[in-house]
């Protein structure tokens, strides 16, 4: 009976994938298939900085083209499982918007970085090596998990338990380590830009339907929380500079403005409300997982009752 319950729990984990995530998985498979059947298609779909002008559409398409079967499998698995957690909380429209924004911002940052590296080193590989992959969006998904359920422990590779808030940092660290062993690895810049751009979007621009306000100003989601505490005094001033550079404001400037205007902070504009939103998201996630487990157990029980008379 215990084995049956465990089996039903595992099988429940492989169900409930959303239609949107399944559709995006088909897009990833199609992108891989096209460049396998027509190898020259990679020149038009992947990001090749030396040819991005006039082929500007590859800033969009590059994120959906995997060049290896391993990368394709990892991207599809990550999309289906993480999407199953995020999409019900954000909603399909916001989930798709997040993917589009993070993808194109990551591609733009990659384009600028490769051009800068070419002019610095005069290595033509930075201009003409095709760069593509879903890793930037996957790293953005982990930032979303960090925002919604930062203190929840998750099992990594069924071996290591780690709090969700450290998943983006762990992925960045792994990509940096891999870059030392691969001659021309694009995983590191894709993951780094995907992580930072997704944090910028969630921190400053994502609109909350329940309040109509933008962003998540909570201290638990500050950029410094991606780093160990010993480094945060160094990271905070740098994060403030980049926040002003990209967004025209800093986290520290939000609270004094309310006091200067003599206004009461609007619901959702303070860290307390942001924490409540995160708690509601975590609660909704737990309820969804519990419902799936209960449904799987009930299905297994019905199957056992039906098979009982046959065994007799």
N, C-alpha and C positions, 0 to 999 in steps of 0.2 A: 504493500500500500504506500509505503514511504517512497519506494522507487517510482511508483506511478505518479505521485504528487510532484516529485522532482522532475520527472519527464514532462509533466504538464506545464510546470513553471518554465522549463527551458523552451518548450514549444511555444508558450505564450510570449516569450521574448522575441520570437521570430515572426510574430504576427502584429497586426495593427499599424503597418506602415501606411502613411498617408498617400493619397492619389498624387498630390503634387510632388512628393519625394520620388515616387515611382516614375512619374513622368520625367523628372530631372535625371534619374538613373538611366532611363532610355536615351536621353540626350547624350549622356556621357558615353554610353555604349556606341551610339551612332557616330560620335566624334572619333572614337578610337577605330571603329570599323572603316570609316571613310578614308582615314589616312593610312590604313593598312592595305586597302584595295587600291587607292590612288595615292601613292607616296608623295607625289608632288603637291597634294592638297595641304601638306603641313606648311608650305610656304605662304599659303593664303589664310590659314586658320590660326597658326601659332603666332606669338609675338616675336617678330624679327625687327629689332629697332632700326636697322638700316633700310627697311622696306615699309615701315609703318606709315610713312607718307609716300604714296597716297593710300596704302591699304590700312586706313585707320580703323576699319571694323575689327581688326585682329585684337584691338584693345578689349573688345567684348568677347570674341570667340575663343581667345587663348585660354581662358579659365575653364572651358568645358572640353578641352582636348587633352587626353592623357596619352603619352607617347610610349608607355609600357603597360603590360598586362597587370603587373603588380600594383602600379599606381592606380590603374582603373579599379581593381578589386578594393583597394583601401578606400578610394574615394566613394565608391558605391556603398560599402558597408558603413562608413562614417556618415554619409548622407542619410541613409535609411534609419539608422539607429538614433543619431542625434536629432535628425529632423522630426522623429516621432516624439521627442521630448519638447522641442522648441516650437514647432508649428501650432500645436493646440493652445499654447500660451500666448504667442504673438498673433496668431491668426494667419491664414494663407497669404493674404495680401502683403502684410508686413514682413512675413518670412521671405517671400519672393523679392520684395523691395530690398531687404537686407542683403540677399545674395547678389543682386544686381549692383548695388552701391559698392559693396566690399570688393567685388570682382573688378569693376572698372577702375576704382581708386588704386587697387593693388597693381593693375596693369600699367596705369599712368606712372606710378612710382617706380616700377621696374623699368619702364621706357627711359625715364629721366636718369635713373641710376646707371643703366647700361651705356647711355650716351656719355655721361660724365666719366665713366670708367674708360671708355674708348679714348676720349680726349686726354685723359691722364696717362694712360699706358700705351696708347697707339696699337693696342691689340684688336685686330679686326674680328676676333671671335666674339667680342662683346656686341658687335653690330649684327653679325649674321648667323649666330647660333640660335635656333628656334627655342623659345621659352614658352612653356604652357603647363597647365595642370590645375587641378581643383584644390590644391593644398592651401591656397590663401583663404578660400571660403571655409574649408574644414577648420583651419585655425581660428577663423572668426566664429564658427559654431562653438568652439571651446570657450571663447570669451563670453558668449551668450550663456553657456552653462555656468561659468564663473559668476556672472551677474545674478542669475536666478537662484542657484543653489550652492553658494560658495562654501558653506561649512559642511556640506554633506559628503560623506566618505564614499568613494567609488573604487571598484576593483579594476586595476589596470593589468591586462593580460592574465587575469585570474590569479595573479601572484602577489601583486603589490597593492596595498590600500593607500589611497591618497585623497586628500580633500580636493573637491572640485575646483577650488580657487587656484590651485597650482597647476592644473592641466595645461593652460596656454603657455606658462613659463617652461614646463617640462618639454613641450613640443618644440619650442624655440631652442632650448638647450640641446635637444637631440639633433635638430637640423644644423646647429653650429658644429657639433661633433662630427656629423656625417660629412660636412663640407671640407674637413681636413683630410678625408680619405678618398674623396672624389675629385677628379681633376677640374671638371667644370660642372659644379652642382648649382642648380637654380633653386633647389628646395629652400635653402637658407633665406635668400631675399624674399621669396614668395611668402614663406611662413612669417617672417618678421613684419613685412608690410601688411599682410593679411591680418595679423594680430593687432597691429597698431591702428590700422584704418577701421577695423571693426570696433575697437575700443572708442575711437573718436566718434564714430556714428552713434554708438549706444550711450556714450557719456554726454554728448551735446545735442544730438539731432533727432534721435528716435522719439516720435510723438506717442504719448500715452493716451489711449482713447478715453480712459476713465477720468482724466483730468484736463486733457487738451494741451498739456504742457510738454516740453521737450526735455530729453536727457535724464540722466541719473546722477545727481550731485552727491550721493552718499560717500562717506569716507571709506566704506568698505569696497568701493569700486574705483577709488583713485588710482592713477597710473602707478604710483609707488607700490601698490599692493601686489604688483607682478614681481617684485623683487624681495629678497630677504630683508628683515627689519634693519639689519646693520647697514644696509645701503640706502635706506629710504631718506635719511637726511640729505644725502647727496642727490638723489633722484628728484625729490620734490621741487627744488628750484628749476631744474632742467624741464620738468614736466610743465611747470607754470609758464615758462618761456614759450614752449611749443604750443601750449593751449592758447596763449594770446596770439601766436603767429598764425595758427590754422583757424582759430574760431573767433578771434577778436575779443576774447574774454578769458578770465582765469577762474578757477574754482573759488579762490579767495575773494573774488570781487562780487560773488552772488549775494552773500549775506549782508555786508555793509550797505549795499544799495537799498535793501528793504528798510534798514534802520534810518538811512538818510532821508528817505521819502516818507518815513513815518507810517509805513504800511505794515499790515500783518501779512506774513508770507502766505501765498496761495497754497491750497492743498496740492501736494505733489512737488512743490518747489524746494522742500527742505529735505535733509537727509532722513529724518524720521519717516516721512511719507514714502521715500524711496525704499527704506527698509521694510515698510509694510507691504509695498508692492512685491518685493522680493519674497517675503514670507508667503504672500498669497500665491505667487508662482510656484514656490516649493510645495505648498499644500496641495495645489491643483495637480502637480506632478505626482505626489504621493498617492492622492486619491485615484489617479488614472492607473498607476501601477498596481494598486490594491484591487481595483475593479478588474483589471486584466487577470490577476492571479486568481481571484474568486471565480471569474468566468471559466478559466482553464480548469480549476479544481472541480467545478460543477459539471463541466463537460466530461471530465475523467470519471466522475462518480456515476453519471448516467451510463457511460460506456461499460463500466464494471457491472452495473446492475443488469444491463441487457445481456452481457456475456456470461453472467452467473448461471442461468438455467441451461445454457448450451454446454457448459463445463460439467454440469451434473448429468 
